[in-house]
């Protein structure tokens, strides 16, 4: 059974139906790209999948059990989430924020153990963030704050990772590094779900692409099928074709 499942999830906000019977899965060993217009319901679906938002109908399930039936601490050890908005209102250092990713593994008031410290350092190294980890996050650039937020999710050692626009504010090098890292985690057996507008960046490295359109999952298929010209035109209202001029460029590390 797939680790994380949305089963006919419907969400109504006021008079607007944001999601209407959306079903999808995130299985171990795959990277799934979730895409759609602004307001298509991507962030809402992610929050339903982590148990932060209860749908009006349908359910999200983790390992075959309703996500909302899991105790919060156990759920946090299984699923890590990077939200789209990572603003921090307090004067924490980057390392302190990443350390918060270890809370699901520690008792109340319990000191950091060697394995906790190792997990924090490993996450910072993976995101190339150790050099600025001991600075206040209020002094960090948007891209540096983003890398700290992703490192915090990796510090949980969760097997399922959900990320909402994880490359926002990242420069080209670090965006490519993050895609490579997420692809590597999927290859190691993690389930990774990424909501992103950057189809060119993520699609070539994804196993499946789910396109949301008018509250429904229009297509859930391998990238070459999901991003066919007719689907792009339906979802985004633009035409797509093979480039004949300078753009787009292909970038590699």
N, C-alpha and C positions, 0 to 999 in steps of 0.2 A: 504493500500500500504506500502511496506517495506520502511524504512527510507532511506537507502542508497543502491543504485543499480548500478552495472556495467553492461552496456548493449552492448554486442558485442564489447568490447574494444580491439582495435588493436594498437600496438605501434611498430614502426620501428626505430631503432637507427643505422644510417649508412646503411650498407647492411644487417644487422641482424634483423630478426623479433623477438622481445622480447615477445610480446603478440599477439595472433591471435584469435580474436573473443571471448574473455573471458567474460562470464556473471556470475554474482553472486549477492547475496543480503546479507545485514546485517540488521536484524529486531530487534525491541525492545525486550528485554528479553532474548537474546541469546548470547552465546559466540561462536565465529567461529574461528577455527584454520586454518591458511593458511600456507601450507607447500610445499616444493619442493627442488630440488637441488640448489646449489649456481648458480646464474645467471638465475634462472627459471623465474624471472620477478616479484617476490613478492613485492619488494620495489617499482618497477615501478607501479604496480597495486595500491598499497596504495597511491602513489602520485597522480595518476589519480583520485582516489576516493575522495581525499581532495581538488581537484582542483588546485594542484600545478604543474600539468603536463597535457597538452592537448593531447589526443590520436590522432593518425592519422585517425582513424575511430572509430565509436561507441561513446558512451558518458557515463558519470557518472551522476547520478541523486540523488538529495537530496529532500526528501518529494515530489517527482514527478516533480521537476523542475531541469533543467540542473545545475550541481554544479557550472559551470563557470558563470551562470547568477546571482548567489547570490553575493551581496556586501560582500567584504572581512570581514568586522566586523561582519555582521550577520552570515556568514558562520562559523566564528571562535567561535561563541556562540553555534553553533549546533554540530560541529565536532572538537574534539581535537586529536592531532597527536603526537606521540613520535617517532622521527626518530631513525634509527640505530646508527647514529653518533651523539653523544651529546657533542662533544668537544666545550668548550667555550673559545674564544680568549681573553676575557676581564676579569678583576679581580672583577667580581661580587661575592656577597655572595650567598649562596644557597637560602636564603629567598628572595633576590632581584630577582633571576631567577623565583622562584615560583610566586612571585607577578606579573610578566609579564603575567601570565595566566589570570589575571583580566583585562587586557587592553581592550578586546572586550566589557566589561561592563562599561567602564569609558570614559568620554569625554576627549578630549585633554587637558592636564594640570590639570585635576580634581584630587583632593586629594583622598586618600584612605578612603572609607566609612567603617563604622563598619561591614557591610556585606562582604566587600572585605577582611578585616583583618581576619574575622571569616573563610572565605573560604580558605585563605592561611594557617591559623593555622590548620584547619581540614585536609587539604591535607598533610601537613607535619606530622601530627600525624598518619594518615593512612599509611604512608610509613615509620614510625618509624625514621623520619629524623629530628625531632626538635632539637635533641642534637647537631647536627653539622650545623644547618641551617644558623648560623651567621658567619660561617667561609668562607673564600674565597674558591671558587670552585677549585682554583689551588692547594689547600692543601688537597683536598678530594681524596679518593681512587676512582678507576673506578666504584666500586659498589655503593659507596655513591653518586657519580655524577649521576649514573643511577636512583637512588631513587629520587633525586631532579628533574630529567627530568620527571619522571612519576608524581610526585607531582604537577609539573607545569601544566600538562595536566588535572589533577583532579581539580585544582583550577579554571578552566574555567567553571565548572559545566555543561559541554556539555553532552548531552544525548547519543552521539555516540563517542566511543573511538577507535582509530586505533593505534596499537603499533607494532613497527618493532623491533624484537628481544629484548623484554623488560627485559628479565632475564640475558642478557649478563653481565658478571662481577659480578653478584650477588652471594653471598654465598648461601648455601643450605637452611638455615633458611629463609632468605629474599626472595629467589625465591619462596618457598612454600607459604610464606605470601602474595606475590604478586598474585600468582595464586588464592589463596583463596579470596583475595580482588576483583579481576576481576570477579570471579564467583559470588560473592556477589552482585557486581554492576549489572551484567546481571540479577540476580534474582530480583533486585529492579526495573528493567525496562530499563536499559541501553542496547544499542547495542554495543558489544565489538568484534573487529576483531584483532586477534593477528597473526603476521607472526613470526614463530619460527621453529628452527630445532629440538627442544626438544619435540619429539612426546610423550615420556613417561611422561613428566611433564604436558603437556597441554591437551592431548587427553582425558584422563579420566574425565576431567572437562568441555569438550566442548560439545556443542549441535550438531555441524556439523564440518566436516573437508573438506577443499577444497585442492586438490592436483593439483599443476601446473606441467605440463610436456610438454616440447617442445612447449611452447607458448600457450598451451591450458589448460583449466580446465578438467583434466582427469576424476575426480570424485568429487561430492559434495554430501555428505551423512553423516549419523551418524558415529561416530568413528569406531564402530565395522565393519561396511561395508566399509568405506573409506580406512581403514588401513588393509584390507585383504591382505594376503601374496602375491597374484598376483599383486596387486596395488603397494605394497612396492617394489617388484622386478622390475616392469616396471619403476617406478619413480626414485628409488634410486640405482637400480642395486645390491641389496643385498637380502639375504633370511631372513625371519623372522619365528620364531617358539616359542612355549611356553618354557620358561626357565626351565632347569632341574638342574642347579647348583646354585652357590651362587648369581650370578648376573642375572638380575637386582634386586636391593633391592627396597622394598616399603617403602617410607618415609612419615611420617605424623607429623604435628606440635604437 
